[in-house]
Amino acid sequence: MNHFILLALLCIGMLSCVGPSPARLIDQEDYMVVVSTVRLPETMDWYTRFAEHAWIDVKQGDEQSWIRIEIGGPGSGVDVFAISSENVRAPIRWKNRVSVLETITGDRAQRAIPRLLELAAAELDFGRHETVATGENRWHTIFHEPEARNYDAWPGPNSNTFIATLVEGTPELHAELHHNSVGKDYPRGIRAGKTSSGFGVEADMGYLGAGVGLRQGVELHIFQLTAGISLWPPALKIPLIPRIGIHQGWVGAAGTLEEHPESN
């Protein structure tokens, strides 16, 4: 019995800090939606390095049809752009390990993709850079000012606020963003409703909020930092440090991963 408990704890420990790598994503499906996350790079200010950044990749056809949806940073605005299969499946971004939070395929993905693109197009922009040709081999970058509001890394709205909005607005998606995804619960006022996974309820008012649900478990949101206990999969969420327990991606991406060892 003691050996069994030790083995169980070891398995949980192995899965506690990492989620499934995008390198393991299957390639047999024509339609896929992949929600991923990565820790911010070391080039950022030291007090932001614990934070996570989320984005969504979608596939509509062959392996050359991938599109990424994200806000890359304060000046990028809402970006929807073609991306190679190799970049979608890259296990490392910004020198940090990428983890898949959720994938959907088939009919669910086919229904979700138009909705995601519609929501992204309707999002009030944060400002963006546009590169235009001014002559042969000559390029010029124009910055378009935000149409409605500024980007605020903390407490939001930011890139994670955007992805959380897309997930919440797409019934086929139930991704739980990483608990260190600062801005995911930014309410844009007073907010009460379903959790992003759709399996619970939450309320947020500026710098304070709470939620309860099947996947999120019981959460407190304090100054856009999340603390709580997840129920499915079981885990402990403590601000500033990695998830302790089973990463949510092992549930959210189940059935869409190849059976080969994790890539480093």
C-alpha positions in Angstrom: 0.0 0.0 0.0 2.8 2.4 0.9 4.5 1.7 -2.4 1.2 2.4 -4.3 0.8 5.7 -2.5 4.4 6.6 -3.3 3.9 5.7 -6.9 0.7 7.8 -7.1 2.5 10.8 -5.6 5.4 10.4 -8.0 3.0 10.4 -11.0 1.2 13.5 -9.7 4.6 15.2 -9.1 5.7 14.4 -12.7 2.6 16.0 -14.1 2.4 18.9 -11.7 4.5 21.5 -13.4 3.9 20.6 -17.1 1.0 20.0 -19.4 1.0 18.0 -22.6 3.3 19.3 -25.3 1.9 20.6 -28.6 4.6 18.4 -30.2 2.3 15.5 -29.4 -0.8 16.8 -31.2 -2.3 14.4 -33.7 -2.3 15.5 -37.4 -5.1 13.2 -38.7 -7.9 15.7 -38.1 -9.0 18.3 -40.7 -10.5 20.6 -38.0 -8.8 21.4 -34.7 -8.9 24.1 -32.1 -5.9 24.2 -29.7 -5.7 26.5 -26.6 -2.1 26.8 -25.3 -0.2 28.6 -22.7 3.4 29.5 -21.9 5.2 31.4 -19.2 6.4 34.9 -20.0 10.0 35.3 -21.1 12.9 36.2 -18.8 13.4 39.4 -20.8 10.2 40.8 -19.1 10.4 42.6 -15.8 11.2 40.2 -13.0 7.8 40.6 -11.3 6.0 39.3 -14.4 8.0 36.2 -15.1 5.7 34.0 -13.1 2.7 35.0 -15.4 1.4 32.9 -18.3 0.3 34.0 -21.8 -2.5 32.1 -23.7 -3.4 31.9 -27.3 -5.6 29.8 -29.7 -4.5 27.9 -32.9 -7.1 26.7 -35.4 -6.9 24.3 -38.3 -9.3 24.3 -41.2 -8.2 21.6 -43.7 -4.6 20.3 -44.2 -1.5 21.0 -42.2 -0.9 24.3 -44.2 -4.2 25.8 -43.0 -3.3 26.7 -39.4 -4.2 30.2 -38.1 -3.2 31.7 -34.7 -5.5 34.1 -32.7 -3.8 36.1 -30.0 -2.8 39.5 -28.6 1.0 39.2 -28.6 1.6 42.3 -26.4 0.8 45.9 -25.7 1.4 47.0 -29.3 0.3 44.0 -31.3 -3.4 44.4 -31.2 -5.7 41.5 -32.1 -3.7 39.3 -34.4 -5.2 36.6 -36.6 -2.5 35.2 -38.9 -1.4 32.1 -40.8 1.2 30.0 -38.9 3.1 26.9 -39.9 2.3 23.5 -38.5 5.9 23.4 -37.1 5.3 26.6 -35.1 1.9 25.3 -33.8 3.7 22.1 -32.6 6.8 23.8 -31.3 7.3 22.6 -27.7 9.3 25.8 -26.7 8.3 29.5 -27.0 10.3 32.3 -25.5 12.7 29.7 -24.2 9.9 28.3 -22.0 7.9 25.1 -22.3 4.5 25.4 -24.1 1.6 23.5 -22.5 -1.7 22.6 -24.2 -4.8 23.5 -22.2 -7.5 22.1 -24.4 -8.1 20.7 -27.9 -11.3 20.0 -29.8 -11.6 18.3 -33.2 -14.1 17.2 -35.8 -17.6 18.7 -35.7 -17.1 20.5 -32.5 -14.1 22.3 -33.9 -15.9 23.0 -37.2 -18.7 24.7 -35.3 -16.3 26.6 -33.0 -13.9 28.1 -35.5 -16.4 30.6 -37.2 -17.5 31.7 -33.8 -13.9 32.3 -32.6 -13.0 34.3 -35.8 -16.3 36.3 -35.4 -15.5 37.1 -31.7 -11.9 38.1 -32.6 -13.0 40.4 -35.4 -15.6 42.0 -33.1 -13.1 42.6 -30.3 -12.3 46.3 -29.6 -8.7 46.5 -30.6 -5.7 47.4 -28.3 -3.8 49.1 -31.1 -1.6 47.3 -33.7 1.4 47.6 -36.0 0.9 47.2 -39.7 3.9 46.7 -42.1 3.3 48.0 -45.6 5.5 48.1 -48.7 6.6 51.5 -49.9 8.8 50.3 -52.7 10.9 47.4 -53.9 12.5 45.8 -50.8 11.4 48.8 -48.7 9.0 48.5 -45.8 7.4 50.9 -43.4 5.6 50.2 -40.1 2.5 52.1 -39.2 1.2 52.1 -35.6 -2.6 52.3 -35.4 -3.8 53.7 -32.1 -6.2 51.7 -29.9 -9.8 52.1 -31.1 -11.4 51.9 -27.7 -9.1 51.2 -24.7 -5.5 50.7 -23.6 -3.7 47.5 -23.0 -2.8 47.0 -19.3 -0.6 44.1 -18.4 -2.0 44.2 -14.9 -4.7 43.9 -14.0 -6.1 44.0 -17.5 -7.5 44.0 -20.0 -4.7 42.1 -21.7 -4.0 39.1 -23.9 -5.4 36.7 -21.4 -8.6 38.8 -21.0 -9.0 38.4 -24.8 -8.5 34.7 -24.9 -10.8 34.2 -21.9 -13.5 36.2 -23.7 -13.2 34.0 -26.8 -13.4 30.8 -24.7 -16.4 32.0 -22.7 -18.1 33.0 -25.9 -17.6 29.7 -27.7 -19.9 26.9 -26.3 -17.7 24.1 -27.7 -14.7 25.3 -25.7 -14.2 24.6 -21.9 -10.6 25.5 -21.4 -9.5 26.5 -17.9 -6.7 29.0 -18.3 -3.6 28.7 -16.2 -4.2 30.1 -12.7 -1.2 32.5 -13.3 -2.8 33.9 -16.4 -3.1 37.4 -15.1 -6.0 39.2 -16.6 -8.1 36.1 -17.3 -10.7 37.2 -14.7 -10.6 40.9 -15.5 -14.3 41.8 -15.4 -14.4 45.0 -17.4 -16.8 46.2 -14.8 -18.9 44.0 -12.6 -19.2 40.5 -13.9 -21.2 37.4 -12.8 -21.9 34.3 -14.8 -20.4 31.0 -15.9 -16.8 30.1 -15.5 -14.7 29.9 -18.6 -15.0 26.1 -18.6 -18.8 26.4 -18.5 -19.0 24.0 -15.6 -19.4 26.5 -12.7 -20.2 30.1 -11.7 -18.1 33.1 -10.8 -18.3 36.8 -10.0 -15.6 39.4 -10.3 -15.6 43.1 -9.3 -12.3 44.7 -10.2 -9.7 43.4 -7.9 -11.8 40.9 -6.0 -13.7 37.8 -7.2 -14.5 34.2 -6.6 -15.7 31.1 -8.5 -16.8 27.5 -8.0 -17.1 24.8 -10.6 -16.3 21.3 -11.6 -13.0 22.1 -13.3 -11.9 25.3 -11.5 -13.0 23.9 -8.1 -13.1 26.7 -5.5 -11.1 29.9 -6.4 -10.5 33.3 -5.0 -9.4 36.1 -7.4 -7.4 38.8 -5.5 -5.8 41.6 -7.5 -6.1 39.3 -10.6 -4.1 36.5 -8.9 -5.8 33.2 -8.4 -5.7 30.9 -5.4 -7.8 27.8 -5.0 -8.3 24.0 -5.2 -9.2 22.4 -8.5 -11.5 19.4 -8.5 -11.1 17.9 -12.0 -8.3 17.4 -12.4 -7.2 17.6 -8.8 -4.7 20.4 -8.1 -3.7 23.1 -5.7 -3.4 26.6 -7.2 -1.2 29.1 -5.4 -0.4 32.5 -6.9 3.1 33.0 -8.4 4.1 29.3 -8.4 3.2 26.4 -10.8 0.1 24.3 -10.4 0.6 21.6 -7.8 -1.2 18.5 -9.0 -2.4 17.3 -12.4 -2.2 19.9 -15.2 -5.6 20.7 -16.7 -4.3 19.9 -20.2 -4.2 16.2 -19.5 -8.0 16.4 -19.3 -8.6 19.1 -21.8 -6.5 17.5 -24.5 -7.3 13.8 -23.8 -7.7 11.8 -27.0 -5.8 14.3 -29.3 -2.2 13.4 -28.3 0.1 10.9 -30.1 1.4 8.1 -28.0 5.1 9.0 -28.0 7.4 10.5 -25.3 7.1 14.1 -24.4 9.4 16.4 -26.3 11.9 18.5 -24.2 
